[in-house]
Amino acid sequence: MRALIGDFAGNTSAHGWGNVTQTKSKLAKAAWIFISSACCIVALFLIIKVVLKYCEFNTKDSIRVAKDEAVFPSVTVCPLSPITRKALATFGKDLAENNSVAFSMLAYNNLLYMLGQYQLNVSSLQNASEEIQLLYNQSHKKLKTNGGYYENFQHQRYNITQNDFIPSCKYQSKMCTEELYQSGHHEHFSCFTFNGPLSNISSLDVDRGPSAGLSLILYLDTDVEHSTFYDPDYPTSGSRGARVVIHEQGTWPDPENDGFDIKAGNTVNVALSAERRELMGPPWGDCADHNDVKYEKWKYSTKACIQTCIQRLVFKRCGCILGSLPVDDKTKDVEFCANIQSQEWQKSDPNVTLLRQDLNQLNCSIQEFSWLDILAQEGCECKDNCKNDKYDITLSDSEWPMKGIEFHFYCDMIMKLVNYNENSSIYQAFHDRIASNCSSLAYDAEGKKIINKDIGDDLREQFLRLNVYFKDSNTKVTTQTEDFSLGSMVSEIGGNLGLLVGMSVISMSEVFVLCFGILAILISKSKVQTKIETIKDTMEYP
């Protein structure tokens, strides 16, 4: 073994150890052994430090601009006041015709009125049954909201339709070729999404400017003469206009927490700049691809995953679901927690079991759940997608239709819309007031002024226009990359070995050969020792 080590020290390309055998002085040998050993120890320490640094898997962000890679987003619009004149007229007609849905809603209204009387005279609540007292104290405010109505009826018959709410939809200056995707919402009842989860738009080539984007004309059909629900505890209740959400294509919109409001009588321009975030998967990051995950029809998003998991937990604990949360295949056919037996509550001798069931569901639905309980469910890791598109928004607005053009606005544009007919809410509200004058006053400036003054404010109270477009076609891409790569680790290890020990890959091969030789010698000695002991045992015990 001494010869093997001496041969290594004399021939190795690592500088320090070669001097140990070449130096004749014992003091010099000791010095070289000390220096070489110290350098090896320091090099080993630095190598371990470099390896540990690599194993931290730290990342950094790099930013670049990708030309012509912008993806047009989904655009969701919802009415801020979901109860329209047309819906009220239909409801009144249904009552006259003894429609069962209308009478169910009337029973719900009567229940709310009864509970409202206790609010005016709280002392009278003491004479009510225990169930009525619990219903009033725990859930009266919740039931007397748009959300309460939505969870009891969903208003399918009285919801605003796309043709009424969006009489005109144009993309890249051409009429939209497919219907917008309609979804329910507990506060807005109906929302409509352009470029949604079922979009089959053949071309979404991105260009710049309003004429290359989406242009929607919205009609609110609100009636100031008939009051609708006002919830003082809900921040947007009592507003007139529309809620707009700009979100990644095909993902679930969240109007309650995202987006912005636009008011009637305005053109609102939404200029977009596209941004993309590209994340790394394990071990550097915690993202994952979710191409096969759907929430009803919507694509995966972290927010949709979290909200759906909360919905599943509500269903698991309460046996019902919340109208404010999205549904998936497991919960889409389950009844809402606020769906109560309105008529049973008003009976003089009600079924107490049914009333208690309603109370249990209502009470259960308002409890809070811990984040650990939510994450503990199957499929609820809710990791970010490895690629996410976001949009920076710049808003501007102006009066529309401006004063002086109301006559031409209605006669030259509204009356020429494809869906303008006697069944449309616009037709029912304005046709008799304006249409007969469109031809007779075409060249009568004074007559048009009278019409403009008569209908101008009414039109501005009901119409608004939304333009969504890119102000540039580039995408700002922020990419997560390795802060300390495998190549950097190898480079630093090589640098430390070269600086401190003078070692290269060849030197490391020499060390490997040395270790292999030492191991072979030790194994050989072990075999010889075993053989000698066997011979001794044989001689002692013939």
VENHUKA-V472137 format. One record per backbone hydrogen bond with DSSP energy under -1.0 kcal/mol. NH is the residue of the N-H (numbers start at 1). CO is the residue of the C=O. E is the energy in kcal/mol with one decimal. If there is no record, write none. Layout:
# VENHUKA-V472137
nh = <NH/NH>
co = <CO/CO>
e = <E/E>
This chain:
# VENHUKA-V472137
nh = <5/6/7/8/9/10/11/12/22/23/29/30/31/32/33/34/35/36/37/38/39/40/41/42/43/44/45/46/47/48/49/50/51/52/53/54/55/57/60/62/64/66/70/74/75/76/77/78/80/85/88/89/90/91/92/93/94/95/96/97/98/99/103/104/105/106/107/108/109/110/111/112/113/114/115/116/117/119/120/121/124/125/126/127/128/133/134/135/136/137/138/139/140/143/144/145/149/150/151/152/153/154/159/165/166/168/170/171/172/174/176/181/183/185/189/190/191/192/193/194/199/209/212/213/214/215/216/217/218/219/220/234/237/239/242/243/244/245/247/251/258/260/262/265/267/268/269/270/271/272/273/275/276/277/278/279/285/287/288/293/295/298/299/305/306/307/308/309/310/311/312/313/314/315/316/317/318/319/321/325/331/332/334/337/339/340/342/345/347/355/356/357/358/359/360/361/362/363/364/365/367/374/375/376/377/380/388/390/392/394/396/398/400/405/409/410/411/412/414/415/417/420/424/428/429/430/431/434/435/437/438/441/444/448/449/450/451/452/453/454/455/456/459/460/461/462/463/464/465/466/467/468/469/471/475/476/477/478/479/480/481/483/489/490/491/492/493/494/495/496/497/498/499/500/501/502/503/508/509/510/511/512/513/514/515/516/517/518/519/520/521/522/523/524/525/526/527/528/529/530/531/532/533/534/535/536/537/538/539/540/541>
co = <1/2/3/4/5/6/7/8/18/19/25/26/27/28/29/30/31/32/33/34/35/36/37/38/39/40/41/42/43/44/45/46/47/48/49/50/51/54/481/479/477/475/473/247/194/245/192/243/241/221/84/85/86/87/88/89/90/91/92/93/95/94/99/100/101/102/103/104/105/106/107/108/109/110/111/112/113/115/116/117/121/122/123/124/125/129/130/131/132/133/134/135/136/139/140/143/145/146/147/148/149/150/155/161/162/217/215/174/213/171/169/193/191/189/185/188/183/77/181/75/196/470/209/210/468/170/466/168/464/165/462/231/234/236/262/78/260/76/74/248/254/244/242/463/398/465/396/467/394/469/392/390/476/388/478/386/281/280/384/290/298/295/250/301/302/303/304/305/306/307/308/309/310/311/312/313/314/315/335/322/328/328/331/321/336/338/340/341/344/351/352/353/354/355/356/357/358/359/360/361/364/370/371/372/374/377/277/275/273/271/269/267/265/402/405/406/407/408/409/410/414/417/421/424/425/426/427/430/431/434/435/437/441/444/445/446/447/448/449/450/451/452/455/456/457/459/459/218/266/216/268/214/270/272/66/274/64/276/62/278/60/58/485/486/487/488/489/490/491/492/493/494/495/496/497/497/497/504/505/506/507/508/509/510/511/512/513/514/515/516/517/518/519/520/521/522/523/524/525/526/527/528/529/530/531/532/533/534/535/536/537>
e = <-2.6/-2.7/-2.5/-2.1/-2.8/-2.1/-1.5/-2.3/-1.3/-1.8/-2.6/-2.8/-2.5/-2.9/-2.7/-2.6/-3.0/-2.9/-2.5/-2.8/-2.6/-2.2/-2.5/-2.7/-2.8/-2.7/-2.5/-2.7/-2.5/-2.5/-2.2/-2.4/-2.7/-2.5/-2.0/-2.1/-2.2/-1.6/-2.3/-2.5/-2.2/-2.9/-1.1/-2.6/-1.9/-2.7/-2.6/-2.1/-2.2/-2.6/-2.1/-2.3/-2.3/-2.5/-2.3/-2.1/-2.4/-2.2/-1.7/-1.3/-1.4/-3.0/-2.0/-2.0/-2.1/-2.1/-2.2/-1.8/-2.5/-2.5/-2.0/-2.3/-2.3/-2.4/-2.4/-2.3/-1.5/-1.1/-1.3/-1.6/-1.2/-1.5/-1.3/-1.3/-1.3/-2.3/-2.2/-2.6/-2.6/-2.5/-2.5/-2.1/-1.0/-2.5/-1.9/-1.4/-1.9/-2.8/-2.4/-1.1/-2.6/-1.0/-1.7/-2.8/-3.2/-1.1/-2.4/-3.1/-2.6/-1.4/-2.6/-2.4/-2.4/-1.2/-2.3/-2.8/-2.6/-2.5/-2.5/-2.9/-1.5/-2.2/-1.4/-1.4/-2.9/-3.1/-2.9/-2.3/-3.1/-2.2/-2.8/-1.8/-1.5/-1.4/-2.4/-3.2/-3.1/-2.6/-2.3/-2.2/-2.7/-2.1/-2.5/-3.5/-2.9/-2.9/-3.0/-3.3/-2.7/-2.8/-1.7/-3.1/-2.7/-2.9/-2.6/-2.7/-1.8/-1.3/-2.1/-1.3/-2.4/-2.2/-2.9/-2.4/-2.4/-2.7/-2.4/-2.2/-2.0/-2.1/-2.4/-2.0/-2.4/-2.4/-2.5/-2.4/-3.3/-1.8/-1.8/-1.2/-1.0/-1.8/-1.6/-2.6/-1.3/-1.3/-1.5/-1.9/-1.2/-1.8/-2.8/-1.9/-2.1/-2.3/-2.7/-2.1/-2.5/-2.7/-2.5/-2.1/-1.3/-1.7/-2.5/-1.5/-1.2/-1.5/-2.3/-3.5/-2.8/-2.1/-1.6/-1.7/-2.1/-1.6/-3.0/-2.2/-2.7/-2.3/-1.9/-2.4/-1.6/-1.4/-1.8/-2.0/-1.5/-2.5/-1.9/-1.6/-1.8/-2.3/-1.3/-2.4/-1.5/-2.3/-1.8/-1.7/-2.0/-3.1/-2.3/-2.0/-2.7/-2.0/-2.6/-2.3/-1.6/-1.1/-2.5/-1.7/-2.5/-2.9/-2.8/-2.9/-2.3/-2.4/-2.8/-2.4/-2.8/-3.0/-3.1/-3.0/-3.1/-2.6/-2.1/-2.4/-2.3/-2.5/-2.4/-2.6/-2.3/-2.5/-2.4/-2.5/-2.5/-2.5/-2.0/-1.3/-1.7/-2.2/-1.8/-2.1/-2.2/-2.2/-2.5/-2.5/-2.8/-2.5/-2.5/-2.7/-2.4/-2.1/-2.3/-2.4/-2.2/-2.4/-2.7/-2.0/-2.0/-2.3/-2.7/-2.0/-2.1/-2.4/-2.2/-1.7/-2.0/-2.4/-2.1/-1.7/-2.1/-2.0/-1.5>
